[in-house]
Amino acid sequence: MDWDDMRIFLALARAESLGRAGAVLRVDPATVGRRVARLEEGLGRRLFTRSHQGYALTDEGARLLPHAQAAEAAILAATKAAGDDSDGLTGQVRIGAPDGCANYLLPQVVARICAENPGLDVQIIALPRVFNLSRREADMAIGVSAPQAGRLSVQKITNYRLHLAASQDYLAQHPPITRLEDLRAHRIIGYIPDMIFDSELDYLAELGLERVAFASNSVAVQFNLLRHGAGLGVVHDFALPSAPGLRRILPGRFSLHRSFYLIRHLDDQRVRRLNRFAEALHRGIRKELVHLERLVDQGGDA
């Protein structure tokens, strides 16, 4: 099995599309398809399943992936030893994250990492669910709880805070809120109850609120409902600087603390490139959270 075949296999595993893989490799998409088919024929096994959604790794493909990544790391190390003194990260990394983190925290963190590493491409998958790293849906994932099963490495990144919030316009037009019992007279925005994928996200249960007037499985949709004065809800503090019109409500009476975890497949700890990216991501998230929460503390509350 030659390295060029592995290079094409890796590109398609990461891109999940002949067109996107071809763009990364700078070859025709049909060439990618032919080379992968030839590789599968030579190995005598199916590495990808094809569907209208693209290419997804089979179990056989998922077993091959860490070996291909290790080969890639060895090639990069050999290239550097042969005289390439560039110390920048290159290639493609895919991160899975809950959409609150993906919308309001990761973009600025990843942008800084990529600015320092021009040869690096990063894909952020924002989905309100748990990612399956064993099936290589992502190279690494950020979670709100630490998984207890699977061949995974789990590293706590940091804690973060959440508070009740509403827009200034909403607060000006509705009865004042001076105690938690007053919340029952207001329209509540939150998750669709039967679509909460992690118990750590069941914020309203801690307030004893059962009726959700406006519900979505997306944090971004909930956030925009708040911005447009639809009601009040629980918000990440780190999201508030992006919406100056929102104000925290009763911060001294109600707050939540949650944690972010960096989750990786155990086999990927042998891949130096992913280790370096994970370290940069970990540092960047911690630093950005401190910055954003400090801005919120310096602002006004309702």
Number of C-alpha atoms within 10 A of each C-alpha: 8 7 12 10 15 21 16 22 24 21 21 26 23 22 21 19 20 22 19 15 23 20 14 16 15 10 14 13 17 12 13 22 19 11 17 21 16 13 20 16 12 10 11 9 13 16 25 22 12 13 8 5 8 14 18 22 22 17 16 12 21 19 15 16 22 20 16 17 21 18 16 20 17 14 13 16 14 12 13 13 10 9 8 11 9 9 8 14 19 16 15 18 19 18 21 27 26 21 21 22 22 20 16 19 18 20 12 15 20 19 12 14 18 17 10 11 16 12 12 16 15 15 15 18 17 16 16 18 16 17 21 14 20 17 16 22 20 22 20 24 24 24 23 20 19 17 13 8 6 11 12 19 17 19 14 16 19 17 14 17 15 20 22 22 26 27 23 19 14 18 20 9 9 12 12 13 16 12 11 13 10 11 18 14 11 18 16 23 25 29 24 15 16 7 12 17 14 13 10 12 14 15 21 19 11 9 13 11 12 11 14 17 14 19 17 18 19 18 24 17 18 23 25 12 21 27 22 15 18 20 23 29 26 25 26 21 23 23 22 23 16 10 13 14 15 27 23 25 24 17 15 8 11 15 17 15 11 14 16 23 20 24 25 24 21 15 15 20 16 14 17 18 22 21 14 13 17 19 11 15 19 19 14 19 20 16 13 16 20 14 12 17 19 14 15 18 10 8 13 11 14 16
